[in-house]
Amino acid sequence: MPLSFIYKLPLRVTLIVPFALVLVLTMSSIAWLSLRNGQMAVNQVAEHLQNGISERISDQLNQFVNQVQLINQMNVDAFQLNQFSLADTAQLQKHFWKQIQHFTDLYSIYYGDASTGQFQGANRVASQQQYQITFATAETGQSMWVYNVDAQGAFVGEAEKLAVFDPRSRPWYQDASKQGKAIWSEIYTDFSSHELMLTAAQPSYLPDGTLRGVLAVDVELKGLNAFLRGQKVGKTGKTFIIDHTGTLVANSSNSPNSDEKNKPIQATAIKDPQIQASAQYLKNQLGTFKNLKQVQFVKFDWQGQMQWLQVLPWKNAAGLEWLVIVVLPEQDFMQEIYNNTLHNLLLMAIALLLTGIIAWRTTQWVIRPLAELNQAAQHIANGEWDQHLPLSRRDEIGELAITFNQMGNQLRSYFATLEQRVAERTQELANAYRKLKASQAQLVQSEKMASLGQMVAGIAHEMNTPLGYIKNNVELTRRLLNHLEELIQQHEKLAELMITEPDNQVALQQQLATVAELDQEYHEDDMISETQELLKDTLYGIEQISELVMNLKNFSRLDQAKIANVNLNENLDSVLLIANSVLKHKVKIDKQYADIPLVSCSPSQLNQVFLNLITNAAQAIEHEQGKITLKTSADEHFVQVSIQDNGKGIPKDVIAKIFDPFFTTKPIGQGTGLGLSISHQIVTQHGGKIKVASQEGKGTRFVVFIPRQLKRTEENANES
């Protein structure tokens, strides 16, 4: 036995080690579960934190964008309501100047006229709380003039004359007029402030649909940077925003969004290593940022630490499409969990040490009296009967000592009167009884094999004959043993008279006569020879049964590997042998086998499928001209087995239900309704399929498709 060494271990070890193992396993499981649950909790917390941060950033972007678009829409509405007139440029300039003061993220607000090319605008002076009015008209020769204004909007100081400027040639004007709706530009660097900006432009139309001009707002992106830096992302987490090309819009680090020439950069080129690694990972995974349309949660390793990465796609109706990305190091949350796990392991070591000490002391207290009991038992085994254990304890050990002392006294009494001859005869009877039990076990096993049911009904009758005469032989053997037992009892009675009443000659004579008569009958009937012949016949019958079982085992292939490469033609022939008793004298078998390739399958399971289908086909034939056609073929993907009968067929309202579990058209007690259901399940788990076609009164055809290469998993094979 593989575990027989356990029985050789000292009792002290067997008492201590299980408790220690249970303690170690329990505390290890607790530590592991604690770590695992902590990790799951951290994952949930991190996900919720990322969701909250992403939602706040998304809300800020909506507010940021909607504010700019609202300014353009308000100005468009003002033109349509004739609140502005190009004849009164001062009013338009002051409106823009007043408007820009209410929005800190705006850099400039301006208008370009479609017919005259006139430009009017107001802008904020970079890094100062000052404002400027800019305009270019026909009167200025389309040169750009820039004026500083005071708190009342009046021009102060000398004007700065810039180059000729026609707004109609600018990209913001051309894109908005071409698309005829509100648009956003790509990120660019402003030529005067050298800041990264976006331009929102919206066309304005005259009542007749003619383009009046284009209104636009320039907005700086540094406000988004400040907002992102204000979002707490764990201890060392970061957030950043990129557009669909991977260009960096804003980030929460102190690294700039532009290069040394103040040009926009890709997120993969930022100086912050954490943001750079996150952007590079996303680019490697996606190939292009345009493919990302849904929220993504991913984890990646950076510098030996796991990073949680959330990507939230954000866009608006005016054409902005950005990605809001939150990167959060796992170490920000897991360090405390690792520390707690280390403390748990330390406590486990202390508990294990204390448990070992307590267990050692306890086993000493338990084992000492058991050792005394063991020593006394060994003395008794050596024939030293005068053994007595102390009765100082009142627990279960004390009760065991009392029982042992009583047992010792009884043994002394028994062995004083027991005769060697009776012991020998008792041993002979015990041997005969064991042999009888062994034969009985073989018969029980044969009965179990006979109960395999409908699948082996074709060969069950072949077991009846050997089982019948085995049963008769056992019954005769039992009678012979009863006669032998009676003879032994009379011998024992004679021995008892000779010991207890040696002077009672009459009783001795009568008992001697009885023993002699029984002994004469025993020898005259030649019971020993007869018993040997019965046992010989019984063994022959058992050999016949064993041969039948081996044939059945070869059919089911229970001793083979679960998966094997087989030829289904051979499987069909094997099934026909098993089903012979159902088929003979009733149907004719027409084999149309093709030269088919080997298939990888579970042979015993497919045998069961074929047996079910062939048996059902035979049972469906109710006339004497029955015929079952077995046809095999193969194509590029499947090996096909067709089983067709000329029986009564299957009704149309029934054929859709034949593969349902427990569905049967047979009378109660003649079918379980599981044969076709199990067959369908077996074929499906092999990656195949079953098709059925039937016509009432003409017959039914089942076609089994088995893939040439097994598609199911080993787990599916085990389950089936």
Rosetta blueprint (number, residue, H / E / L):
1 M L
2 P L
3 L L
4 S H
5 F H
6 I H
7 Y H
8 K H
9 L L
10 P L
11 L H
12 R H
13 V H
14 T H
15 L H
16 I H
17 V H
18 P H
19 F H
20 A H
21 L H
22 V H
23 L H
24 V H
25 L H
26 T H
27 M H
28 S H
29 S H
30 I H
31 A H
32 W H
33 L H
34 S H
35 L H
36 R H
37 N H
38 G H
39 Q H
40 M H
41 A H
42 V H
43 N H
44 Q H
45 V H
46 A H
47 E H
48 H H
49 L H
50 Q H
51 N H
52 G H
53 I H
54 S H
55 E H
56 R H
57 I H
58 S H
59 D H
60 Q H
61 L H
62 N H
63 Q H
64 F H
65 V H
66 N H
67 Q H
68 V H
69 Q H
70 L H
71 I H
72 N H
73 Q H
74 M H
75 N H
76 V H
77 D H
78 A H
79 F H
80 Q H
81 L L
82 N L
83 Q L
84 F L
85 S L
86 L L
87 A L
88 D L
89 T H
90 A H
91 Q H
92 L H
93 Q H
94 K H
95 H H
96 F H
97 W H
98 K H
99 Q H
100 I H
101 Q L
102 H L
103 F L
104 T L
105 D L
106 L E
107 Y E
108 S E
109 I E
110 Y E
111 Y E
112 G E
113 D E
114 A L
115 S L
116 T L
117 G L
118 Q L
119 F E
120 Q E
121 G E
122 A E
123 N E
124 R E
125 V L
126 A L
127 S L
128 Q L
129 Q L
130 Q L
131 Y E
132 Q E
133 I E
134 T E
135 F E
136 A E
137 T L
138 A L
139 E L
140 T L
141 G L
142 Q L
143 S E
144 M E
145 W E
146 V E
147 Y E
148 N E
149 V E
150 D L
151 A L
152 Q L
153 G L
154 A L
155 F E
156 V E
157 G E
158 E E
159 A E
160 E E
161 K E
162 L E
163 A E
164 V E
165 F L
166 D L
167 P H
168 R H
169 S H
170 R L
171 P H
172 W H
173 Y H
174 Q H
175 D H
176 A H
177 S H
178 K H
179 Q H
180 G L
181 K L
182 A L
183 I E
184 W E
185 S L
186 E L
187 I L
188 Y E
189 T E
190 D L
191 F L
192 S L
193 S L
194 H L
195 E L
196 L E
197 M E
198 L E
199 T E
200 A E
201 A E
202 Q E
203 P E
204 S E
205 Y E
206 L L
207 P L
208 D L
209 G L
210 T L
211 L E
212 R E
213 G E
214 V E
215 L E
216 A E
217 V E
218 D E
219 V E
220 E E
221 L L
222 K H
223 G H
224 L H
225 N H
226 A H
227 F H
228 L H
229 R H
230 G L
231 Q L
232 K L
233 V L
234 G L
235 K L
236 T L
237 G L
238 K E
239 T E
240 F E
241 I E
242 I E
243 D E
244 H L
245 T L
246 G L
247 T E
248 L E
249 V E
250 A E
251 N E
252 S L
253 S L
254 N L
255 S L
256 P L
257 N L
258 S E
259 D L
260 E L
261 K L
262 N L
263 K L
264 P E
265 I L
266 Q E
267 A H
268 T H
269 A H
270 I L
271 K L
272 D L
273 P H
274 Q H
275 I H
276 Q H
277 A H
278 S H
279 A H
280 Q H
281 Y H
282 L H
283 K H
284 N H
285 Q H
286 L H
287 G L
288 T L
289 F H
290 K H
291 N H
292 L L
293 K L
294 Q L
295 V L
296 Q E
297 F E
298 V E
299 K E
300 F E
301 D E
302 W E
303 Q L
304 G L
305 Q E
306 M E
307 Q E
308 W E
309 L E
310 Q E
311 V E
312 L E
313 P E
314 W E
315 K E
316 N L
317 A L
318 A L
319 G L
320 L L
321 E E
322 W E
323 L E
324 V E
325 I E
326 V E
327 V E
328 L E
329 P E
330 E L
331 Q H
332 D H
333 F H
334 M H
335 Q H
336 E H
337 I H
338 Y H
339 N H
340 N H
341 T H
342 L H
343 H H
344 N H
345 L H
346 L H
347 L H
348 M H
349 A H
350 I H
351 A H
352 L H
353 L H
354 L H
355 T H
356 G H
357 I H
358 I H
359 A H
360 W H
361 R H
362 T H
363 T H
364 Q H
365 W H
366 V H
367 I H
368 R H
369 P H
370 L H
371 A H
372 E H
373 L H
374 N H
375 Q H
376 A H
377 A H
378 Q H
379 H H
380 I H
381 A H
382 N L
383 G L
384 E L
385 W L
386 D L
387 Q L
388 H L
389 L L
390 P L
391 L L
392 S L
393 R L
394 R L
395 D L
396 E H
397 I H
398 G H
399 E H
400 L H
401 A H
402 I H
403 T H
404 F H
405 N H
406 Q H
407 M H
408 G H
409 N H
410 Q H
411 L H
412 R H
413 S H
414 Y H
415 F H
416 A H
417 T H
418 L L
419 E L
420 Q H
421 R H
422 V H
423 A H
424 E H
425 R H
426 T H
427 Q H
428 E H
429 L H
430 A H
431 N H
432 A H
433 Y H
434 R H
435 K H
436 L H
437 K H
438 A H
439 S H
440 Q H
441 A H
442 Q H
443 L H
444 V H
445 Q H
446 S H
447 E H
448 K H
449 M H
450 A H
451 S L
452 L L
453 G H
454 Q H
455 M H
456 V H
457 A H
458 G H
459 I H
460 A H
461 H H
462 E H
463 M H
464 N H
465 T H
466 P H
467 L H
468 G H
469 Y H
470 I H
471 K H
472 N H
473 N H
474 V H
475 E H
476 L H
477 T H
478 R H
479 R H
480 L H
481 L H
482 N H
483 H H
484 L H
485 E H
486 E H
487 L H
488 I H
489 Q H
490 Q H
491 H H
492 E H
493 K H
494 L H
495 A H
496 E H
497 L H
498 M H
499 I H
500 T H
501 E L
502 P L
503 D L
504 N L
505 Q H
506 V H
507 A H
508 L H
509 Q H
510 Q H
511 Q H
512 L H
513 A H
514 T H
515 V H
516 A H
517 E H
518 L H
519 D H
520 Q H
521 E H
522 Y H
523 H H
524 E H
525 D L
526 D L
527 M H
528 I H
529 S H
530 E H
531 T H
532 Q H
533 E H
534 L H
535 L H
536 K H
537 D H
538 T H
539 L H
540 Y H
541 G H
542 I H
543 E H
544 Q H
545 I H
546 S H
547 E H
548 L H
549 V H
550 M H
551 N H
552 L H
553 K H
554 N H
555 F H
556 S H
557 R L
558 L L
559 D L
560 Q L
561 A L
562 K L
563 I L
564 A E
565 N E
566 V E
567 N L
568 L H
569 N H
570 E H
571 N H
572 L H
573 D H
574 S H
575 V H
576 L H
577 L H
578 I H
579 A L
580 N H
581 S H
582 V H
583 L H
584 K L
585 H L
586 K L
587 V E
588 K E
589 I E
590 D E
591 K E
592 Q E
593 Y L
594 A L
595 D L
596 I L
597 P L
598 L L
599 V E
600 S E
601 C E
602 S L
603 P H
604 S H
605 Q H
606 L H
607 N H
608 Q H
609 V H
610 F H
611 L H
612 N H
613 L H
614 I H
615 T H
616 N H
617 A H
618 A H
619 Q H
620 A L
621 I L
622 E L
623 H L
624 E L
625 Q L
626 G E
627 K E
628 I E
629 T E
630 L E
631 K E
632 T E
633 S E
634 A E
635 D L
636 E L
637 H L
638 F E
639 V E
640 Q E
641 V E
642 S E
643 I E
644 Q E
645 D E
646 N L
647 G L
648 K L
649 G L
650 I L
651 P L
652 K H
653 D H
654 V H
655 I H
656 A L
657 K L
658 I L
659 F L
660 D L
661 P L
662 F L
663 F L
664 T L
665 T L
666 K L
667 P L
668 I L
669 G L
670 Q L
671 G L
672 T L
673 G L
674 L L
675 G H
676 L H
677 S H
678 I H
679 S H
680 H H
681 Q H
682 I H
683 V H
684 T H
685 Q H
686 H L
687 G L
688 G L
689 K E
690 I E
691 K E
692 V E
693 A E
694 S E
695 Q E
696 E L
697 G L
698 K L
699 G E
700 T E
701 R E
702 F E
703 V E
704 V E
705 F E
706 I E
707 P E
708 R L
709 Q L
710 L L
711 K L
712 R L
713 T L
714 E H
715 E H
716 N H
717 A H
718 N H
719 E H
720 S L
